[in-house]
Amino acid sequence: MDQGSEDEFTAFVNERGEALLRVAYALAGDQYAAEDLLQDALAKAYARWPKIRGEAEPYVRRILYNDQVSGWRRRKRRPEVPLAVTPEPAAGGDTADDTVLQMMLRDALRMLPPRQRAVLVLRYLEDLSVEQTAELLGCQTGTVASQSSRALTKLRDLVPAFDSLGAGNDATQRYEQADRNEPRTRWETAR
């Protein structure tokens, strides 16, 4: 790769690295795993930089999603190890109840199957449409809608207080309604 391309890639990483790391963290659920996931994605993007430079961010995001889902399939779930000492909460305006609820939600997200978690990250964190999510994951829009619905139902079962986090707010209701209004595939209507 020539020096100009390397400079472009470095500028891209400096400019979009934090946003991509947030996405990787949402997918991996762990800072170190997120950093590894992003590093691998950026290494793959670097190798193809001359071909993808105009569409680098969507390319890297797709690598993140695909690698994380593939990683879930490859490895067995590791059991959680309890900490001897509870970490101190971060300074700020966060209340203890909110923190506990956020931790419960984070743990519940980790319990979701890979595809459902990826759908939630894309739909609600990335704020992508059903069509965009389906395109990124390489599936049908009906699959995105059903996976989203199942994931939200499972989250509500795992964390009953999830509804107070905002699951009943206008934005979430709009997304859930959009998911229900998506055209169904012939397989889904046959069920």
N, C-alpha and C positions, 0 to 999 in steps of 0.2 A: 504494500500500500504506500502511495506517495505521501509526502509531508503534508500536503493540503488536505488530503482525506483524513489523515490522522488528526490534524487540527480540528476538522469538522466533527469527527467522532468525539474528541475530547470536549469540544464545546457542547455537543449534544448531551454527554454524560453530566457535565457541570450544570447545564440548564435544566434537564429533566430528571436527573438522578434522584432527587428527594421525592418527587411525585411517584416515580416508579418504585422506590423503596417502600412507600406507604402501601401501594398495591401489593407488593410482595409480602409485606408484613400481614396485611389482611388475609392473604391466602395461606401463609405459612403459620401464622399465630405465634411466632417466636422471632425475636430480633436477629439472632444468629442464623437461623434457617432462612429468614428473609434476605439477609445479606448474601448468603451463599446462592440462593435462588436467583437473585438479581445479578450477581457476578457471573453465573453460568449463562444467563440470558444475554448479558452484555458481551460476553466472549463469543457467543454464537453470532450476535449482531455484528461484531467487529469483523469476523471472518467474511461476512457478506456485505460489508458496508458499501462498497461501490454500487451494488445493485439495489440497496434499500434506502440509501441516504435521504430520498425524498419522502419516504414513508417509514422512517425509523421507529417512531414511538409506537404506532399500532403493531409493527412487527415485533418489537420487544415485549409489548404487553401480551401478545399471542403466545410468545415463547414462555412467558411467566405462567400463564394459565395452563398451557399444555404440559410444561415440565412439572408443575405442582400436581396436576391430576395424575400424571404418569408416576410421579414419586409416591403418591398415596397408594397406587395400585401395586407398586413394587415392594414396598416395605410393610412390615407388620406394624400395627399400632404399638407404641411403647407405653408401658404403664406409667402413670403419673407418680412422681416421687414426692411425698409430702416434705415440706420444709420444716426444719426444726424451729425456725423463728419466722414469724409473719413479717413480711417487709413493711416498712413504714410507708404510709400513703404520701403521695406527692403533695407538695405545698400548693395551695390554691383554694379556689372556692368550691371544690368538690366535696360533697357530703359523704359520710360513711355509707349511708343507704344507697346512694347513687353508685359508689364504688363497688359495693357488693353486687349490685344488680349488673353492672358492667362486667364484672368478673364472671358472674353466672352466665351471662350472655356469651362472653368469649369462650367459656368452657363448652357451652351448648353448641356453639358454631363448630368447635373442634370435633364434636361428636357426629356432625352431619356427614353423609357420604360426599366424596370429592366433587361430583358433578353438582349436587345441590349447593354446596358451599361456593363453588365457582359461580354458579348462577346468581346467588345472593350478592356476592362481591361485585359482579358486573352490573347487576340491576340496581342495587341500592347504594353501593359505595361509589361505583363509577358512573352511576346514573345513565346507563345505556338503555336503549329501547329493547324490546323483545327481539326485534329483527337483528339489531346489532349484536346482541348477546348470542343469538343463534348462529350468526355468521362467524363470530369469534370462536365459538365452541364446536362449530362444524356439525350442528344438529338442526332439527326443525323448530319452528317457532312454538309449536304445540308442546314440544319437549321442554322448552324453556319455561313455558307457562305452568306445566304440570310440576316440574322440578321446583319452581319457585313456590307454588302453592303447598307442595308437600314439605318443603323446607320450613316455611313459615308456620305451618301446623305443628311440625315437630318442635320448633323453637318454643311455641306457645305451650306445648306439653312439657318440655324440659324446664322452661322458665315461665311459670304462670304470670309473674310480674312483668313479662315482656310487653304486654299490652300497655302498661303504664309508661314504658320507655318511648312510646310513640307509635306503636303498631296500630293504634286507632286514630292516628292523626290524618289530616287530609291528604298529605303526600302519599303515605303508605296505602290508604284506601284507594287513591287514584291508580297506583301501580297494581294493586290487587284487582281492581275493576278492569284495568287494561289487560291483565293476564287472563281474566275470565272472558273478556270480549274477543280474544284472539281467535282467529279461525282454527278449528280443530282439524286434525288430519283425519283421514277416513278410518285409521286404526283407533284413534281416540273416540270417535263418535260410535264406533262399533262396540265399545266396551259397555 
